[in-house]
Amino acid sequence: MIHALPYILIVIFYGTLAILYQQTRNEQMRIYIKTACIGIFIFFFGFRGFIFYDWASYYPLFHAFPDFSTLITTPLFKWDTEPAFVLLGVVCKTLYPNYHFFVLICSSINLVLLWIFFKRYSDNIPLTFMLFLAFNGIMLCTDLMRNSISILLFANSVRYIENRKPLPFFVINILGVMFHKTSLLLLPTYFFLHLRFNKWFLIILFGVANAMFLLHIPILKTIILFLSNYVDSSLTFWMTMYTKMDLDGGFGIGLGYLERLLTGTLTLCYLKRLRSLRPKNDIFINSVILYIIIFIVFNEFRQVSMRLSNLFSFGYWILWADLIKCFTIRSNRLIFATFVAIYCILRVYGNCNYALADYENILTGARPFNERLIFFRQHFSDDRGV
């Protein structure tokens, strides 16, 4: 419990602000609440210490970034990682050569992108922040510094899917590719994410995916074995090694699976109501269905399942708030809202209750890199949250 406590507290904080925001109609009070949302986000994530995993890679990467004169004479294919992220790192390092300053800038970019997205699609921004943190937001803001920017760029580009404007959509997501290559997988979504699929088609798709999960049908292994006959041997080796990285194996039938089953079921049951709440809500409905299907179909490899499904996690942040509105009877709406709050706390507890999640803040005192690295190596193989 002690490891996850700071993360639980921030979720409770946003949940409390969500209740206050919902109950007040005073515009000035709402501005104060929104300001508090911004302030706590920057304090908690912008000034974080060395927490979770990927800082152990990003810290030496940041210090390895060259200066501008060296960078512009280096061929693009020899850059350490995606070009937009390298440029961002070089700019930050030039302005102030401190890794924590770089973290602050990345967190500020995430906040701006989140704010634009929430302001457009949410009528209760604190509630959406709470859902964001519970559904992969903590991981996005800490371990996925490159991927978070690319995913949030995609989330902000869905408006151009709505309006059928391909040029700005592809420009934004090509920028996302320059932060993380997985955004390449998002480019084709322009052609289908907005479609209003038949309800029975979605039910069959959802049912087949769950059947594959429950029957332990190894779809990803089958695909890899099939492709290995047609691709270069070096690529086959890479695919095999990547799947072997997942020493923990897949997820079992636990609270997470039951939640996804419930979310998918509620989404399909209230499909007509959800579609009536906002124009083009099918984008978020399809994103949630995709998230669930990808997660459970590729479940046999935990990292693959999580990384690919994360690309569509933004649908959860909007649709769960919409599902609350689907309960027309006040008592039922209150029961579901209470369930959402409790589940968010339980999910954060499950995902953050291990030693490497121990929260530290550079404003209140954080261990230096070398000291935290020793701690990192001591606890790297500990059981993680799920």
N, C-alpha and C positions, 0 to 999 in steps of 0.2 A: 504493500500500500504506500509506503513512504516514497518509493521511487516515482510513482505516478501522481502523487499529491499535488504538485504545482500545476500539472496539466489538467487535473480534475478541477482545481480551483479556478483556472482561467475559463473553463467551460461553464462552471457555475456562475462566474462573473458575467459572461455574455448572456447566459440564460436569464439571469436576474434583470439585466438591461433590456432583454427582449420583452419581459413582462411589463416593465415600466414603460417601454416604448409603446406597447400595445394599449396600455391603459390610459395614457395621456394623449390629449389632443392639443396640448400647448406646444406650439412650434418652437419656441425658445428652449423648452425642456428637451425636445427631441434633438435639437442642435447640440445641447450639452451631452446627451447620450451618445450621439454619433461621434462627438469629439473624444469621449471616453473610449469608444471602440477603437479609434485610431491610436490614441495614446498608449493603451495597454498592449496593442499589437506591436507597436514599435519597441516599447520597453521590453516585452517578453521575447520577441524573436530578433529584433534588430540589435539588441545588446546581449544576446545569449553567449554563453561560453562554448566550450567544446563538448557538445552533447550529441548523443546517438552515434552514428558510424562515419558518415562520409567526410566529416571534417578532417579525418586522418589522411584522406586523399587530397582534399581541396586546399588544406594549409600548405603542404609542400608545392602543390601546383601553383598557388598564388605567388609564392616566393620564387618560383622558377620562371614566372612571366618575364619576358625581356622588356627593354625600353622600346620606345617607338622606332627609333632609328634601326635597331636590330630587327624589329618585327617586320617592317616594310621591305626589308631586304631578304626575308626568309620566305621561301616558296610556301604557298598556302597548304599544300599537303603535308608539310613538315611542322605545322602548328600543333601544339600539344592537344588541343581539343577543338570543338566547334568554333568557327571564327568570331561570331558575335560575342560569345562568352569570353574568348581571349581578349578581344578589343575592350570589353567592359572591364576585365581584370587589369589590363595594361593602363587604362585611363585611371582607375581607382589607385593603382600602385603609383602612378605618376603624381596624382594629387596628394596622396598620403599613404606611404608604403606600410600599411598596417592591415593585417588580415581582418581584424574586427571592423575596421572601416569598410572593407569590401563586403562583409556580411551585412552591415547596416544598409549599404546601398542596394544590395540584392533584396533585402527585406522590404525596403522602401518601394522598389519596383513592383514586388509582389503585392504590396498594399495598394498601390495606385491601380494596378490591373484588377484586383479584387473589388476595389471601391467602384470603379466604372461598371463592372459587371453586376455587382449587387444593386447599385443604384438604378440600373435599367430593369432588373428582373425581380426585385424583392421589395415588398412594402413593409418589411420589418428587418432592417439591416442587422441588428444585433442577433436576431434568431438565425439568420443566414450565416453569420460568423460562427455561431455555436455549431451549426451543422457542418460547416466547412472544417472546423477543427476536429470534429468527431469522425468525419468521413475523409480521411487521408490528408487533411490540411496540415496537421502537425508534421507528418513525414515530408510533405511537399516543402514546408517552410524550413526544414532542418537538413534532411538527408538528400533532397533532390534539388539542389540549387540551380542547375541548368534546366532540368525537366520542368520545374515549377513555372519558370518564365514561359517556356514553350506551351505548356498546358493552359496557362492563364491567357496567353495570347489567343489560343484557339477558342477558349471560352468567350472572349470578347469579339471573336470573328463570327460567332453564330448569327449575329444580327444580319450579316450579309448573306447567310444561308436563307434567313427569313425573307429578305428583300430581293433575293436572286441577283446579287451583285458579285459576279465571280472575281473581278479584278481585285478589289480590296481584300476579299477573302483569301485569295492565293498569295497576295503580297504579304499580308500579316502572317500567314502560316509558313511561307518560305523564310520569313524572318525567324519564326519559331524553329524551323529546321536548323538555322544557323546557331541556335542555342542548344538544341538536342535533336539528334537524327530521328528519333521516334516520331517526330511530327510529320515525317513523310507518310506515315500510316494514316494521318488525319486528312490528307489532301483529298482522297476520294469521297469523304463524307459529304462534300458539297452536293453530290449527285443523289444522295438518298436519305440523309439524316432528317430532312424536312417532310418526307413522305408520310401520308396518313395510311398506314398499313391496316388491313382488315384485322379486326379483333381476333378472329379465329386463327389467322396466320400467326399472330403474336402468341396466342395461347399454345399452339402446337410447337412453335419454336422454343418457348419457355419450358414446356413439358418435356420435349426431347432432350434439352440441355440438362434438366434435372435428372432424367432417366440415365443419361450417360454418367452423371456424377454418382448416382446411387449404385449403379451397376459397375462402377470402376472401369469404364471403357477408356483405354489409354489413347485418346485421339492425337495428342501432340507427338507421342512416341511413334505412332503409326505414320504420321505425316513426315517426320524426320527420316524414318526408315525408307519411306517411299522416295523422298527427295534425294536421299543419299545415292540412289542409283543413277541420278541424272545431273548432279552438280559436281564441281571440282572437288578432288579429294581433300584439299586444304579446308574448303568450306564445310565439308562433311565433318572433319575433325573438330572445327570450331563449334558447330551445332551440337555435336556429341559432348564436348567438354562443357559447354554452357549448361546443358541439361543436367550434367553430373555435378554442377556447382550446388544444386539444391539438395543438400544433405538432409534437410529436415523433412523432405517429401512434401506432399500436399496437405490440404486442410481436411479435417474430418467433419463429421456431422456435429457441429457445436453451435454455440450461440450465434456466431457469424453467419453460418449457413442458414439457420432458422430465420434470422433477420432478413437475409436476401430472399428467402422463400416468401416471407410475409410481404416484403416490399413489392416483389414481382406480382404476388397475388392481389394485393390492394390496388396496385397500378392497373392491372387488368380488370378488376371489379369496378373501379371508378373511372374507367377510361373515358367514357362520355363526359363525365363531370370535369375531369382534368382538362380535356380538350376545350371545354367551355370557359375555363378560368382566364385564359389569355390567348390571343391569336398566335398561331404557330407553336403551341405548346407541345406539338408532336416532336419537336427537336429534343426537348428534355425527356419526354416519355421514351423515345427511341434510344437516347443516351443511357438512361437507367437500365433499360432492357439489355442493351449491348454490354454495359458494365457487368450486370449479373451473369449474362451468358458467357462472356469472356472469362470471368473469374472462375466459374464452376466448370466450364469445359476444359480449360487449361490448368485445372486445379492440381494435376499430378506434379507440376513444377511450380513451387510457390512463387519464386521470383518472377517467372514469366507471367504467371497469373496476375500478380500484383502490379507489375510494371505496365502491362497492356491494359488492364481494366482501369488503372489510374487515369488514363487518357480521357475517360468519359465520366469521371467521378463528379464533375461539375453538375451533372444532371441531378445527382442526389441532393446537392445543396439547395436546389430550387424546388424539386418535386416533393421532398418530404414536408416542406412548408406548405406546399399546395395540398398535400394529402390531409393536413389538419383542417383545411377549409372544406374538404369534401364531406365532413361529418356535420350534417345540418342540425342535428339535435345537440344542444349545448353540452349536456352531460357526457355524451359520447365524444364530442370534440375535446372536452377537458380530459377525459380518460386517455385518449390517444396522444394528446399533447404531453401528458404526464409520462406516458410510455416513452415518447420520443426523448424527453429530458433524461429519464432514468437510463435508457439505452445508450445515449450519448456518453453519460458518465461511465457506464460499464465498458463501453467500447474503448474509451480513452484509457481506462484502467488496464484493460487487457493488452492494449498496444504499447503502453509506456511503463509497465511495472517490471522493470529489470534494471540492473545496475548502470548500464551505459546510457540510460535515459536520465540519470541523475541531473537535475537542472542546476545550472550555474549562470550567473549574470555578471558581466564585467563591471557593472556599476555598483554592485553590492559585494563583489569579491568572487573571483573565479580562478581556478588553478591554471598555471601556465601550460603551454603546449607539452613540454617534456614530461611534466608530472602527470598530466591527464593521459598522455600516451602510455605511460606505465600502467595506469589504471585500465586503459583501453585493452591492452594486451592481456592483462590479468582476467578480464571479464568477457573477452570477445566470444568465447565459446559457451557462455551462460545461456540458459533458456531465454528466448525472447518472448515478447508479447505476441498475441495472435489476433 
